[in-house]
């Protein structure tokens, strides 16, 4: 781990009066944020763009619309800030979404296939039946699923005219969205280990593209990006239009790894949970990949100075989406933020349990056939009991995932850092601490994904000198201490397990 005396970018530190530009490219919008040396966000703006659903199970993005949203967001944050103050640019992105684009013109050969796209489900089943699952998991840390990029690339190579020929000669580039944005900014075709490790094409132990997996999916090496460290200048802006030439692009990371970094989870055993539409948990496992036997993914967190940090990851498909269901499906709240006040109208859940399997169950169960469940209803049950049960169900599924992570890693959790929109819900955060039996710590800045990209870019140019500097810059808002007895916790967990078994 870099120390105060071992900066990632040796030499003269960058001007501390400067700003780092973080580009956070998400599934429905692109955000730009300017971060100062004290980790304050001095300007932030997001621009939405459309998703396309050409048929059931297919989800696509238009790459030019993504780039337009990035340009619009950056333009807004620079409205009152001179771009000469920007010392570095960091990029974080929706992972697994990928595309081919023309190396000469930058035009995409096909709409990007989004991480949610399921068109390759039959191919994934075919690979499992052919016995590839254990080998792919051993090399990539991943399960065979349409979620990941490898079968998406294979589909485009086989079904989009001209892609196979262009990829083989290098006339077309292939990559995840970080690669595309980096190329548009600098002309360099690069990616980072955190994104590469989500493609089904990358050996996470040897840190390189895997020739056998490239052959399996028919992906030519000529179209692949160079894999660079997550922090360190790999190019500078040129010919962008909305930014001057010469700004270093010095940070790259997939969104969940960026949030882990933005939460300063630099020690083995430190973990974060991001509560959004779904919930994503990552635990730092140090410099060794930890294979999971309990439904987790083994992934690369980041690589700094040539040293790789690994993580375990578990995803809950539905978190904030359950509150949206209360709002849009049942109509018992007017806006999502109303759920906490409604849940506080009752002292407890009144025996009501909710399993938020509205899109199946993710880790550690991996049951896409599971369905959402409300149980324990009586004539005395009311809207407040349902609202409280929904919040508790969100927290209990996180407890399942973290329990599996602890067992896989052999490291008991000491605290959980929390972020994302639902982390503002204090009833949810307190219950999360209670059912885990460990404190939950919320930062002052909940936009930790963008902060991670900013920290990586700043480290890459010496704006921050070390991980210790980043840890010092991270600021706590509130700690939620567990207050539930061990017996009550065990009872709640047992009731939850019974409900899950029925779902």
ABEGO torsion letter per residue (X at the ends): XBBAABBABBEBBBBAABBBBBBBBBAABBBBBBBBAAGBBABBBBBBBBBBBABBGBBBBBAAAAAAAAAAAAAAAAAABBAAABABBBBBBBBGBBBBBBAAAGBBABBBBBAABAAAAAAAAAAAAAGAAAAAAAAAGBBBBAABAAAAAAAAAAABBGAAAAAAAGABBBBBAAAAAAAAAAGBBBBBAAAAAAAGABBAAAGBBBAAAAAAAGBBAAABBBBBBABEBABBBBGAGABBBGBBBABBBBAAAAAAAAAGBABBGBBBBBBBABBBBBBBAEABBBBBAAGBBBBBABBBGGBBBBBBBBBBABBAAAAAAAAAAAGABABAAAAAAAAAABABAGGBBBBBAAAEBBOAAGBAABBBBBBGBBAABBAAAAAAAAAAAAAAAAAAAAAAAAAAAGBBBABBBBBEAAAABAAAAAAAAAAAGBBBBBBABABAAAAAAAAAAAAAAGABABAAAAAAABBBABBBBBABBAAAAAAAAAAAAAAAAAX
